[in-house]
Amino acid sequence: MLDSSPLLSSDDPPVFTVERAQGTSAFVLMCDHAGREIPRKLASLSLSEHELSSHVAWDLGVAELGRQLSVRLDAFLIMQNYSRLVIDANRPLSAADSITALSERTRIAANEALSSSDAHKRFEEIFQPYHQRIGDELDARIARACPSVLVALHSFTPVYLDEARPWHAGVLYGRDPHFGRLVLEQLRNDSTLIVGNNQPYSVSDASDYTLIVHGEQRGIPHVGIEIRQDLLASDSNVQRWAEQLAAVLEAALPLLSPN
């Protein structure tokens, strides 16, 4: 018999957190992988605390980076609180890793052979409310004739499947490279940084949702920014990156020509 009860209970944390909802900046900051929460009903997906504290469950350092950047820019910030292992907020539902059973070398057995009903609950209760809130915010800003520029913040591991990654940061974009290239140019003004151009990831219909749906499909300027996780491991480093990204974004914004 199918379990028709909700996935989330009153004891579970909220799906997302919004900070500086009344921010005056054009920037809209989004952290798809800010949290590592698991619904109580899923019993930690049978994973250890060590696994849930690692990069397989969330983007380490990105929540605090988002908060500090939001303050510096006076920008709206939304953060997804649930782990990507429950459902990935930045994957199309058709993607194999929307609800993954293997993250790098970590097996998530609880996600294997998941019923369509259980998968739909994760979409309906965790994925959809987060993106609905982003959509509502953008609609409200359009109604107020307030410009929007989307910035998706992520972090990446120094090593992936035994391959070292040389970049300190990466700038991501897809069909619309305009703002991404402006941000890339500003970041590369710092000669001490190795900045990837669509590396270590790039934006595509197959691998991404947030910037595709809220940026490309709406025709809103956007960029994805990835920071290497070991560079966000201390409060001082997070502060430095927040300062640098705030300066970069504010320098790039006036160079963005109107659509």
N, C-alpha and C positions, 0 to 999 in steps of 0.2 A: 504494500500500500504506500502511495506517495505521501511524503510529509508536506502538508500544505501550510505549515506554520511559518512565520517570517524567519529570515536568517538572523536579523538583528533584534536584540532585546533592549529593554529600557536600561539595562546595565552596561551596554556597549557604548564606547565613545562615539561622538558625532562623526559623520562621514568625512567632513572637511572642516577646516578652520579658515576663517577670513579675518585679516587684519588690515587696518586703515581703510575701512570700507568707504570712508568719505575722503580718501586721498585726492589731492588736487593734480597729481601728475598725469600725463598722458599714458604712462606706462602701466600695464596690467601684468603683474607678476604671477606666474603659475608654477607650482611644484607638484608634479604628478606623483612623485615617489618620495614624498617628505616623511611619511609615516610607516610604522611597522606593526600597526594594530591588526589583530586577528579576531573575528567574531568569536565570542565565548562558545557558541554552538559548534565551532569547528575545532575546538580543543587544540589550539596552536598548530593545526595541520600536522600534528604528531612530530613536530620538529623541535630540536633542542634550543635552549636559550642562546647558545653559541651561534647556531645557524640563523636564528631570527635577529641576532645582533649584527650579522654580516651583510655585505653588499647584496647577497642574493635576495634579501627581503626588502631592502629600501636603499635610497641614495644617501649614504652617510654624509653628514655635514650640510646638506642642502637646506634643511629647514631653518637652521640658524642663519645661514647665508641669506635666505629669502627674507627673514625677519629684519636683519640689519640693512639689507638693501632697500626694503620697503620704507624703513624709517628715513634713510638718507635721501630717498627720492620723493618721499611723501606719496607712495604709490600703493594702490590696491594690491593685496596679496591673497591668493587662495592656495591652500595646501591640502592635498589628499592625505587623510590620516591612516588609511588602511594599506597594508602591505600589497605590493604588486603580486605576491604569491596567492592572494585571494582572488584578485582580478586586476590586470594591469590597466591603469587609467590612461595609458598612452599607447594602447594597441587597439586596432580595429578588431571587432569581435570575430572576424574571420581568420585572424592570425593564429598560428599554432601556439604561440606563447601568450595569448590573451589570458588563459588560465593554464600556466605551464606546469608540466610534471617533471621538468628537469631544468634547473638553473645552474649554468656552468656545469659543475660536477655534482651538484646537490640534487638528490632525488626527492621529489615531493609526492610521495605515494598517495597521499590523501586526495590529490588532484587527478589521479589516474582513474579512468573509467567513470568520470563524473557524469551524473545523469543530466539530461537537458533541463530538467526542472530545477536542479540545484544550481546549474550554471546560470540559468535565467534569474534566480534570486540574487546572485552576486551582481549581475548586470543591473537589475532593477533597484536594488537597495544600496549599492556602493558606487558603481560606475556612473549610472545615469544621474543621480542627484548632484554629483560633483560637476559634471559637464552642463547640467541644467543651470547650475548657479553661475558658471562662467557665461553661458549664453544669456542669462537674465541680466548679468552685469553689462555685457556688451550692448544689449538692447536698450538698457536704461541710459547708457552713455550716448548712444545714437540719438535717443529722444531728447537729451539735454544738449545736443550738438557738441558733445565733448569728444575730442579726438582720442583714439586708442592706438597703442603700439604694444603688441603682445611679446612678452619675454618668458620663455619656458626655461626654468633652471633645473639642471641635472648635475650629477657627479658620476665619475667613472673610475674604475679600478686601475692602479698602476700596472698591473699584470693581469692578462686574461688568457686562460688556457695556456699558461706557461710562456706567453709572449709579452715582453715588456712593451709598454706604451710610452713613447718619448715625449708626448705633448703635455704641457702644463694645463692647457685649456683647449676647447674645441668650439667652433662656431658652426651652427647647423642651419640649413635652410633647404627648401625644395624648389618648386617651380618659380617662386618669387624670391630672387636672391638680393633684392635691392637693399633692404635694411641689414640683412645678414652680412653683406659685403662691407657696408659702412662700419659695422661693429668690428668685423675682422680687421679692417684697416686700422682702426683706432687701437685695438689690442696689440697689433703688430708694431705699433710705434714704440712699444716697450721691447727693446732688443734683448732683454734677459729672458723673455718668454718664447717658448715654442708653442705656436698656436695652430691647431689643425683647421684646415678648410674642409668642412664636412668630414672631419675625422675626430675621434674614432668612430663616429656614427654620422649618418646623414638622414634627412627627412624624406620619407617616401610613403605612398599609399599603403604599401604592404606592412611597413614597420611602425607607422606613427598615426596618431589620432588627433591629439590636441591642436597642433599647429595646422594640420590639414583642415580640420573642421572649423576651427574658430578663426584661423588666419587666412589660409588660401581660399576656402570656400566663401568667406565673407569679404574678401578683398581688403583685409586689415593688415598693415605692416607687422612683421613678426620676425623673431629670431629664436633659436635655441642656443643656450650657452651651457657647455659642459666644463666642469672644473675637476681636476684629478683629486681623488678622495684624500690622498695623503697630504695634500696642500690645504685641506680644511680640517685637519686633525686637532688644531689648537684654537683657542679663542682669538689669539692674536692674528693667526693666519686668516681666520674667517673675517675678522675686522679689516685686514688689509685687502682681501679680495672684494669685500663689500665696497670699500672706498674706491678701489680701482674700477670695478664694474659701474659704479655710480658715475664716475667721471667719464668713462668710455661711452655709456649710454647717453649721458647728457651732451657729450660732444658730437655724437652721431645723429641725434634727433634733429638739429637744425639743418642738417645736410639732406634730410629725407624730403624729397620733392612731393608736392601734393599729387594725389591720384588724378 
